[in-house]
Amino acid sequence: MSSDDLINISAKQQPVINRLHDTFALAQAYAAAILDNAQDDQQPIPAELIASFAADADRIIATLTTAASL
C-alpha cells in the first residue's frame, strides 16, 4: 500500500499503517503455506489454533475500530 492510497492519514500514521498492511500480506502468505502443508500432510491444524488466531484478529480489529472512532 502506498501513501498515495491513504486518505486523511497523518504523516506519523502513514509508515505504521503501511507496515501493518505489509504484515497482513505476510500473514496471508503464511496462512496459505499452512493450508498447503495441511493439504500435503492430509492433516488439519487444530481448531484451538484457529480460535486463537481468530481472537488475535478480533483484538486487532477492535483496536483499529477504536482508533477510527476517536
C-alpha positions, 0 to 999 in steps of 0.5 A, a space after each residue: 500500500 502506498 501513501 498515495 492510497 491513504 486518505 486523511 492519514 497523518 504523516 506519523 500514521 502513514 509508515 505504521 499503517 503501511 507496515 501493518 498492511 505489509 504484515 497482513 500480506 505476510 500473514 496471508 502468505 503464511 496462512 496459505 503455506 499452512 493450508 498447503 502443508 495441511 493439504 500435503 500432510 492430509 492433516 488439519 491444524 487444530 481448531 484451538 489454533 484457529 480460535 486463537 488466531 481468530 481472537 488475535 484478529 478480533 483484538 486487532 480489529 477492535 483496536 483499529 475500530 477504536 482508533 477510527 472512532 476517536 
